[in-house]
Amino acid sequence: MNWTLLPASRFDGQAARWDALRASGPGAPMLAADFAAALLAAFGRGEELLAVCEDGDGVLAMALLAPHGRAGWATFQPPQAPLGLWLQRPGADLEALLAGLVAALPGAALVVGLTQCDPFLVPRPADGGRMRAIDYIDTARISVTGGFDAWWAGRGKNLRANLKKQRSRLAAAGTATRLEVVRDPAAMAAAIADYGHLESAGWKGREGTAVAPDNAQGRFYRDMLERFCRRGAGSVYRYRFDDRIVAMDLCIEDAGCIVVLKTAYDESIPSQYSPALLMREEACRELFDRGAVQRIEFYGKVMEWHTRWTDEVRTLYHVNHYRWPLLLRLHDALRRRRATPPHPESNGMSNVS
């Protein structure tokens, strides 16, 4: 196998090869070339590399990488990306791929890291003399099998009763609810503006982290969703109480999977209502009825509400591969040292490194 390193600015010229490799395995929408290109356009710093590994049968692996620390590299992954941008041919030897990559990287790289890997896409490797896999978070999915009514009947009694009660209250107050699914690429600018308005009015607005049409996040989501919508693979779910937008989901789909990338709701709605959950119930019905996907992925940390909607949970992981076994042992020792509480008689400074 042979690794070639290219400036990430040449990604568009390799996008067809990227998507062909992705299509050879289970696939995930946020590993599509459209997603990667939009990430680079919005958040790239010009130092990223596109790594391509080939053997006698063609492309074996591809990755977008960014410098990490003083002598390391890691998969390019801004916070808006649920997974690190790594692809490999099914059945490929991950340890051999990473051993070749760390040797090929510039600057005498000491370690290469794959961030937020999904065991559904890349089976978790066993730890080795130069490689260590580390738990990241548990994440949840919903399998879209059978009909909605049967699936919904399998949810907890409290969840079903609570949402039914909320709908009764809204009806009694004369409030109509409506789910809109927007897929027109020309409508994405307005959709992102609506989404940004919801986030800006809540805690993310107060912290300065909300999506807005004129910030990098807003530009990314608009660009990315327009790319996906042009091929019928992007959607924005918008939920209304009468004419008022109270909740939204930003979603992409591909390879039988839809990913809920972001959710926002109107935090000024009285606490007896859960607009995001009411939207999710109707959105799930729409997805079951449409029959175009087999799984709904969230890719965030499992929250209590996830466990009321599904019991399908798995653990995402990171992988570090070191140039030499001694580096892994030193890193393990440092991690253990940082995890050890200071002796009661010490001043606590002995644990600082």
Sequence and secondary structure as in RCSB ss.txt:
>XXXX:A:sequence
MNWTLLPASRFDGQAARWDALRASGPGAPMLAADFAAALLAAFGRGEELLAVCEDGDGVLAMALLAPHGRAGWAT
FQPPQAPLGLWLQRPGADLEALLAGLVAALPGAALVVGLTQCDPFLVPRPADGGRMRAIDYIDTARISVTGGFDA
WWAGRGKNLRANLKKQRSRLAAAGTATRLEVVRDPAAMAAAIADYGHLESAGWKGREGTAVAPDNAQGRFYRDML
ERFCRRGAGSVYRYRFDDRIVAMDLCIEDAGCIVVLKTAYDESIPSQYSPALLMREEACRELFDRGAVQRIEFYG
KVMEWHTRWTDEVRTLYHVNHYRWPLLLRLHDALRRRRATPPHPESNGMSNVS
>XXXX:A:secstr
 EEEEEEGGGHHHHHHHHHHHHHTSS  GGGSHHHHHHHHHHH  S  EEEEEEETTEEEEEEEEEEETTTEEEE
   TT SS SEEE TT  HHHHHHHHHHHSTTT  EEEEEEE TTTS      SSEEEEEEEEEEEEE  S HHH
HHHTS HHHHHHHHHHHHHHHHTT  EEEEEE  GGGHHHHHHHHHHHHHTSHHHHHT    TTSHHHHHHHHHH
HHHHHTT EEEEEEEETTEEEEEEEEEEETTEEEEEEEEE TTS TT  HHHHHHHHHHHHHHHH   SEEE  S
   HHHHHH  EEEEEEEEEEESSHHHHHHHHHHHHHHHS   TTS SGGG  
